[in-house]
Amino acid sequence: MNLKPGSRIVFHFGSLRFVKVARRGNLDKERVIFRVKVAEDLIKFVVVGMRKSRTGEKTATDLNRDFYWFPSREVKKDDFVVLWTKEGENRTYLNKSGDTVHAFYWGKPAPVWTGETDMVGLLRISGWNLFSVEQEEEEE
């Protein structure tokens, strides 16, 4: 795939369409922006910080450190979902254009997307199990 400088690829993954990482490398302003294509609960999605593999353009490696699992939140078609890297309180508001924006805060102490080969991974989860962790009695 040959892209002209300054061009951008927009990916659509199920209900969410990746728009961009805005102000990457700047903790106070770094954020990932998605547009909702189909109404759904965001709990089915996980954002992963990834890096382009050196072996090829179409492969990537996860960084095994940067995962954000969205909390349960029903979103509607054409809403925006914004994941800020910094700390803050999750909220929903209307922007100046009247669009609904669901803002989430990762709480990271440093930017996630700082390198030229960094990528955004988006996982869609179809199901999961939760297991309680019980304290084991120590043997004497």
C-alpha positions in Angstrom: 0.0 0.0 0.0 1.5 3.3 -1.1 0.3 6.4 0.7 1.1 10.0 -0.1 2.7 12.0 2.7 0.1 13.5 5.0 -2.6 10.9 4.0 -4.4 8.9 6.6 -6.1 5.5 6.7 -9.4 5.2 8.5 -10.3 1.7 9.8 -13.7 0.5 10.6 -13.9 -2.4 13.1 -17.4 -3.6 13.8 -19.2 -0.8 15.6 -16.2 1.6 16.0 -14.3 3.5 13.3 -10.8 4.6 14.3 -10.4 8.3 13.4 -7.0 9.3 14.8 -4.5 9.7 17.7 -4.6 13.4 18.4 -1.5 15.2 19.8 0.5 12.0 20.3 3.4 12.3 22.7 1.8 15.2 24.7 0.3 13.7 27.9 -2.1 16.6 28.5 -3.6 16.4 25.0 -2.9 12.9 23.7 -6.1 11.0 22.9 -7.5 8.3 20.6 -10.7 9.2 18.8 -13.3 6.7 17.4 -16.6 7.3 15.7 -19.5 4.9 16.5 -21.0 3.3 13.4 -23.5 1.0 15.1 -25.1 1.4 18.6 -23.4 -1.0 21.1 -22.0 -1.3 24.6 -18.4 -0.3 24.8 -17.5 -3.0 27.3 -16.9 -5.2 24.3 -13.8 -3.2 23.3 -10.2 -3.0 24.4 -7.6 -0.5 23.1 -4.0 -1.8 23.0 -0.8 0.2 22.5 1.1 -1.6 19.8 4.2 -1.2 17.6 4.6 -2.0 14.0 6.7 -5.1 13.5 10.1 -4.7 11.8 9.3 -7.8 9.7 6.5 -6.2 7.7 4.0 -3.5 7.4 0.9 -5.7 8.0 2.1 -7.1 11.3 2.4 -5.6 14.8 3.5 -6.6 18.2 1.7 -5.7 21.4 3.6 -3.8 24.0 2.2 -5.9 26.9 1.8 -2.9 29.0 -0.9 -0.6 27.6 -4.4 -2.0 27.6 -7.6 -0.1 28.2 -10.9 -2.0 28.6 -13.8 0.3 28.2 -16.4 0.2 31.0 -20.0 -0.6 30.2 -21.5 2.4 28.3 -24.2 2.3 25.6 -23.2 4.4 22.7 -25.3 5.4 19.6 -24.5 5.7 15.9 -22.4 8.8 15.1 -21.3 9.4 18.8 -17.6 10.0 19.4 -15.6 7.9 21.8 -12.4 9.7 23.0 -9.8 7.9 25.1 -7.5 10.4 26.9 -4.1 9.0 28.0 -4.0 11.3 31.1 -6.0 11.1 34.4 -9.5 12.5 34.6 -13.1 11.5 35.2 -15.1 9.7 32.5 -18.0 11.8 31.3 -20.4 12.3 28.4 -21.1 15.7 26.9 -22.1 17.5 23.7 -19.4 19.2 21.7 -19.7 22.6 20.0 -21.2 20.8 16.9 -23.9 19.2 19.0 -22.3 15.7 18.8 -22.3 13.4 21.8 -18.8 12.7 23.1 -18.0 9.9 25.5 -14.7 10.8 27.1 -12.7 8.2 29.0 -9.4 8.6 30.9 -6.7 6.0 31.0 -4.8 7.5 34.0 -1.3 6.9 32.4 1.6 8.9 33.9 3.2 9.3 30.4 2.1 9.4 26.8 1.5 6.0 25.1 2.0 6.9 21.5 5.5 8.4 21.2 7.3 6.6 18.4 6.9 6.6 14.6 6.1 2.9 14.6 3.5 3.0 17.4 0.0 1.8 16.5 -3.5 1.6 18.0 -4.9 -1.9 18.4 -8.6 -2.3 18.9 -9.9 -5.7 20.2 -13.6 -6.7 20.2 -14.4 -9.2 22.9 -17.3 -11.6 22.4 -17.3 -12.9 25.9 -15.3 -13.3 29.1 -15.3 -15.1 32.5 -14.6 -13.7 35.9 -13.0 -15.9 38.6 -12.8 -15.0 42.3 -9.4 -15.1 43.8 -9.4 -16.9 47.2 -6.7 -16.6 49.8 -4.9 -19.9 50.2 -4.0 -21.1 53.6 -0.3 -21.3 54.1 1.2 -24.7 55.0 3.3 -24.9 58.0 
